[in-house]
């Protein structure tokens, strides 16, 4: 029983480390004059829109780009 609890705690620690590592990674996607930078844990870090881009509904466009 105690071995099981020990393994569970070790797994929780490893999962925490992985989440922290992912949060430091960044990924950038670009399409149609829009650039979106997100972290590995899916936090939006930056959104840039080229001012020459003609997008009628920018919110819907960004939603489609990140989903």
C-alpha positions, -999 to 999 in steps of 0.1 A, spaced: 0 0 0 28 25 9 47 16 -23 16 26 -43 13 59 -25 50 66 -30 47 59 -67 17 82 -70 36 110 -53 66 104 -77 42 105 -107 27 138 -94 61 153 -91 71 142 -126 38 156 -140 45 189 -124 80 191 -139 66 183 -173 39 210 -170 65 235 -160 88 225 -189 59 228 -213 50 263 -200 85 275 -209 82 262 -246 67 286 -271 51 278 -305 42 302 -332 17 298 -360 11 322 -389 -16 324 -415 -34 350 -434 -14 379 -419 -20 368 -383 7 354 -360 -1 337 -328 24 326 -302 13 301 -275 31 283 -247 32 245 -245 5 246 -219 -18 264 -244 -15 299 -229 -17 326 -256 14 347 -253 11 371 -283 -11 379 -312 0 401 -341 -21 411 -370 -6 427 -401 -25 460 -405 -28 453 -442 -48 422 -435 -85 424 -445 -104 403 -420 -140 412 -412 -143 392 -380 -108 390 -365 -121 373 -333 -137 345 -352 -106 342 -374 -83 338 -344 -106 313 -327 -105 292 -359 -67 295 -361 -61 282 -326 -86 254 -325 
